[in-house]
Amino acid sequence: MKSTASNLILPWDYHNNGPEKWATLTDEFKKAGAEPLQSPIALGKSELTSEALPDSLTFHYQATIFEKSLQTYTLHLLPTHQENTIVWQDVTYILEDIHFHIPSEHTLDDKASEIEFHFVHRNQQDELLVIGCLYNQSETISGLFDTGLSEEQHWYESADNISFDPRMLLPVSPSFYYYHGSLTTPPTVSGVKWLVMDDIYYIQPHLFLQLKDFLQSTHNNRPLQPAFHRMVCHCPNH
């Protein structure tokens, strides 16, 4: 396991003090866990509760230096500059973190994937928007990772930083589900906008194993949470 930082001693984990106990560990966790509209949730065409939104999602990503940091039970890639942004509903959000969960936290059409990447963004009003992208392993099907981190042959080794364009890890013309939810790690505060890509993408097995090697547990995913009839929209390609 190689990283610039290790997990601090946290009151929670994914085993002895796992998701079913998070709300009992601290008053802060209890308050956040009691907030409505928790994440992740099951997604699929049968789960839709609203018509597609007319708003477009625009990426303004570019090659950037990211700092590698191992914390909160996953590997985080933290941009060293605020150069990568997206525009959603005419609001600009700045990319501040990329990390992953194994297996996926969201499901698509009742199926989990082997890994889910989260692209965490924040706007000037301190509101969070997270993009989720799900992957499975494949030796034969080329995927987004083939033109992304895999080009950095030693990106997972001991160097503190890595340079890459995060747009390479997302589809060119994405369609996605949109809903309001929460963070998926404690404190699981709500008020988070989620955009989850509606297709499964592919990652080569050796890259998947390299990522999994960063984990300190067999998994780091929060189980599905009740949808509670919240609004779930599907936004097609533009």
SULLIN-V937971 format. One record per residue. RES is the residue in one letter. PHI is phi in degrees with one decimal (999 if undefined). Layout:
res=RES phi=PHI
res=RES phi=PHI
//
This chain:
res=M phi=999
res=K phi=-129.0
res=S phi=-168.2
res=T phi=-81.7
res=A phi=-149.4
res=S phi=-114.3
res=N phi=-61.2
res=L phi=-70.4
res=I phi=-71.1
res=L phi=-108.7
res=P phi=-77.4
res=W phi=-128.8
res=D phi=-157.2
res=Y phi=-114.4
res=H phi=-130.8
res=N phi=-62.4
res=N phi=-116.3
res=G phi=-78.4
res=P phi=-52.6
res=E phi=-69.3
res=K phi=-109.7
res=W phi=-52.1
res=A phi=-68.9
res=T phi=-98.8
res=L phi=-85.2
res=T phi=-143.8
res=D phi=-62.9
res=E phi=-62.1
res=F phi=-65.0
res=K phi=-62.9
res=K phi=-63.7
res=A phi=-66.7
res=G phi=-67.1
res=A phi=-83.2
res=E phi=-66.5
res=P phi=-70.7
res=L phi=60.7
res=Q phi=-84.3
res=S phi=-126.0
res=P phi=-86.3
res=I phi=-134.8
res=A phi=-76.4
res=L phi=-123.1
res=G phi=166.2
res=K phi=-59.9
res=S phi=-74.8
res=E phi=-93.0
res=L phi=-67.3
res=T phi=-123.2
res=S phi=-149.4
res=E phi=-68.3
res=A phi=-62.1
res=L phi=-79.3
res=P phi=-80.0
res=D phi=-71.6
res=S phi=-98.7
res=L phi=-104.8
res=T phi=-118.7
res=F phi=-97.8
res=H phi=-128.7
res=Y phi=-99.8
res=Q phi=-154.3
res=A phi=-58.6
res=T phi=-142.7
res=I phi=-84.8
res=F phi=-114.6
res=E phi=-89.3
res=K phi=-89.0
res=S phi=-145.1
res=L phi=-98.6
res=Q phi=-156.0
res=T phi=45.2
res=Y phi=64.5
res=T phi=-158.7
res=L phi=-88.1
res=H phi=-107.8
res=L phi=-110.2
res=L phi=-110.4
res=P phi=-64.3
res=T phi=-83.2
res=H phi=-137.5
res=Q phi=-92.7
res=E phi=-93.4
res=N phi=-97.9
res=T phi=-135.6
res=I phi=-129.1
res=V phi=-121.0
res=W phi=-134.4
res=Q phi=53.0
res=D phi=66.0
res=V phi=-117.6
res=T phi=-91.3
res=Y phi=-121.3
res=I phi=-98.0
res=L phi=-68.7
res=E phi=-124.2
res=D phi=-168.6
res=I phi=-126.5
res=H phi=-150.6
res=F phi=-141.2
res=H phi=-130.2
res=I phi=-126.5
res=P phi=-73.0
res=S phi=-62.8
res=E phi=-89.7
res=H phi=-78.3
res=T phi=-118.9
res=L phi=-117.3
res=D phi=52.2
res=D phi=70.3
res=K phi=-120.5
res=A phi=-82.9
res=S phi=-110.7
res=E phi=-78.4
res=I phi=-156.0
res=E phi=-130.4
res=F phi=-96.7
res=H phi=-117.0
res=F phi=-109.1
res=V phi=-93.4
res=H phi=-125.5
res=R phi=-140.5
res=N phi=-101.8
res=Q phi=-69.1
res=Q phi=-90.7
res=D phi=67.5
res=E phi=-92.9
res=L phi=-99.1
res=L phi=-135.1
res=V phi=-119.0
res=I phi=-98.4
res=G phi=-109.0
res=C phi=-137.1
res=L phi=-102.8
res=Y phi=-131.1
res=N phi=-120.8
res=Q phi=-80.0
res=S phi=-156.7
res=E phi=-81.7
res=T phi=-110.4
res=I phi=-94.3
res=S phi=-70.9
res=G phi=-139.6
res=L phi=-60.3
res=F phi=-65.0
res=D phi=-65.1
res=T phi=-114.0
res=G phi=-111.6
res=L phi=-63.9
res=S phi=-64.1
res=E phi=-69.5
res=E phi=-89.2
res=Q phi=-58.8
res=H phi=-122.6
res=W phi=-61.5
res=Y phi=-89.0
res=E phi=-83.8
res=S phi=-77.7
res=A phi=-59.1
res=D phi=-71.2
res=N phi=-124.1
res=I phi=-143.5
res=S phi=-113.0
res=F phi=-163.6
res=D phi=-97.1
res=P phi=-64.9
res=R phi=-62.4
res=M phi=-66.0
res=L phi=-94.4
res=L phi=-126.6
res=P phi=-65.4
res=V phi=-67.2
res=S phi=-121.9
res=P phi=-74.5
res=S phi=-117.4
res=F phi=-160.8
res=Y phi=-95.6
res=Y phi=-126.8
res=Y phi=-157.4
res=H phi=-99.5
res=G phi=-146.9
res=S phi=-139.7
res=L phi=-65.0
res=T phi=-106.3
res=T phi=-126.5
res=P phi=-63.4
res=P phi=-74.4
res=T phi=-84.0
res=V phi=-67.4
res=S phi=-88.3
res=G phi=88.4
res=V phi=-99.2
res=K phi=-84.9
res=W phi=-117.4
res=L phi=-121.7
res=V phi=-112.5
res=M phi=-57.2
res=D phi=-94.9
res=D phi=-132.8
res=I phi=-97.0
res=Y phi=-110.9
res=Y phi=-128.8
res=I phi=-135.5
res=Q phi=-67.4
res=P phi=-55.6
res=H phi=-68.9
res=L phi=-72.3
res=F phi=-59.6
res=L phi=-66.2
res=Q phi=-63.9
res=L phi=-67.3
res=K phi=-62.1
res=D phi=-65.8
res=F phi=-76.3
res=L phi=-74.8
res=Q phi=-101.0
res=S phi=-147.6
res=T phi=-72.8
res=H phi=-154.3
res=N phi=-146.9
res=N phi=-116.2
res=R phi=-83.1
res=P phi=-64.3
res=L phi=-59.9
res=Q phi=-111.1
res=P phi=-61.0
res=A phi=-77.2
res=F phi=53.8
res=H phi=57.5
res=R phi=-70.9
res=M phi=-69.3
res=V phi=-128.4
res=C phi=-111.2
res=H phi=-115.3
res=C phi=-111.7
res=P phi=-74.0
res=N phi=-59.6
res=H phi=-115.0
//
